């Protein structure tokens, strides 16, 4: 996902890019995305399971730390 930006000229020959406002990110989307990474795990070589579990665990831990937003 790319950030939306707007360019504004300030003074003579000087411009600044700044982000446009948008909806805040939804932590529940991160949880859903993390759990989707476990889909098809039975078709992935066993050696790659640990890396997948670690990535999912990290995402879920981050979401849990922002539980007030979920």
C-alpha positions as CSV (number, residue, x, y, z in Angstrom):
1,X,0.0,0.0,0.0
2,X,1.4,3.4,-1.0
3,X,0.9,6.5,1.0
4,X,-1.1,9.3,-0.6
5,X,0.8,12.6,-0.7
6,X,0.2,16.1,-1.9
7,X,2.8,18.6,-3.1
8,X,2.6,22.2,-2.0
9,X,4.7,25.2,-3.1
10,X,6.2,27.3,-0.4
11,X,7.8,30.5,-1.4
12,X,9.9,30.7,-4.5
13,X,11.0,27.4,-6.1
14,X,10.5,25.4,-3.0
15,X,8.0,22.6,-2.6
16,X,7.1,20.2,0.1
17,X,5.4,16.8,0.0
18,X,3.1,16.0,2.9
19,X,0.8,13.0,3.5
20,X,-2.9,13.4,2.9
21,X,-5.3,12.4,5.8
22,X,-7.0,9.1,5.5
23,X,-8.7,6.5,7.6
24,X,-6.5,5.1,10.4
25,X,-5.2,1.5,9.9
26,X,-7.4,-1.2,11.3
27,X,-5.4,-3.6,13.6
28,X,-8.0,-6.4,12.9
29,X,-6.8,-6.3,9.3
30,X,-3.3,-7.2,10.4
31,X,-4.7,-10.1,12.5
32,X,-6.6,-11.4,9.5
33,X,-3.6,-11.1,7.3
34,X,-1.4,-12.9,9.8
35,X,-3.8,-15.8,10.1
36,X,-4.0,-16.1,6.3
37,X,-0.3,-16.8,6.2
38,X,-1.1,-20.1,8.0
39,X,-3.4,-21.2,5.1
40,X,-1.8,-24.0,3.1
41,X,0.8,-24.6,5.7
42,X,0.5,-28.3,5.2
43,X,1.9,-27.8,1.6
44,X,5.0,-25.9,2.8
45,X,8.2,-27.7,3.6
46,X,8.5,-28.4,7.3
47,X,11.8,-26.4,7.5
48,X,9.8,-23.2,6.6
49,X,7.1,-23.7,9.3
50,X,9.2,-22.0,12.0
51,X,9.7,-18.8,10.0
52,X,6.0,-18.6,9.2
53,X,5.0,-19.2,12.8
54,X,7.5,-16.6,14.0
55,X,6.1,-14.0,11.5
56,X,2.5,-14.7,12.5
57,X,3.5,-14.6,16.2
58,X,5.2,-11.2,15.8
59,X,2.2,-9.7,14.0
60,X,-0.3,-11.1,16.6
61,X,1.9,-9.8,19.5
62,X,1.9,-6.3,17.9
63,X,-1.9,-6.4,17.5
64,X,-2.3,-7.6,21.1
65,X,-0.2,-4.7,22.3
66,X,-2.6,-2.3,20.6
67,X,-5.7,-4.1,21.9
68,X,-7.5,-0.9,22.7
69,X,-7.7,-0.2,19.0
70,X,-9.1,-3.7,18.0
